[in-house]
Amino acid sequence: MGRLPRASPRIGGVPISIQTMKNLGMAAIDIAKGRVVAPKVAQERLDICQECEMFNGKRCAICGCFMRQKVGLPSSTCPMNKWPR
C-alpha cells in the first residue's frame, strides 16, 4: 500500500514551501529596490486574475497572495502560468 501525498501546510491561507519562501524573498527585493511593472502590465495581470476561478476577489487560492500587490511586482508570476511573460 502506497503513501498518500502530504498536504502542504498553510498559514493564513498561504501554502508554506521552499518555493513560497523564494517568492517572498524576490518580492521583498522588488519592494526594497522600488521595482514595479508598468501600470498597463499590472492591470493586464489583474484582469487575468479576475477571470480566474482561483481568485476570490482579493487573494489567489493557489499561492495565497494578495493580487492587487502581486500584479505590480516584476519578479512575480502566476502559479497557473496564465500571465504573459
Number of C-alpha atoms within 10 A of each C-alpha: 3 4 5 6 6 6 7 9 10 12 8 7 14 18 19 15 12 8 11 14 12 11 16 14 13 16 20 14 14 17 14 9 9 9 14 16 14 11 11 10 17 19 15 14 21 20 13 14 23 16 9 14 9 15 19 13 12 14 19 21 16 14 20 19 18 16 21 16 14 19 25 23 22 17 18 17 16 18 11 10 8 12 17 10 6
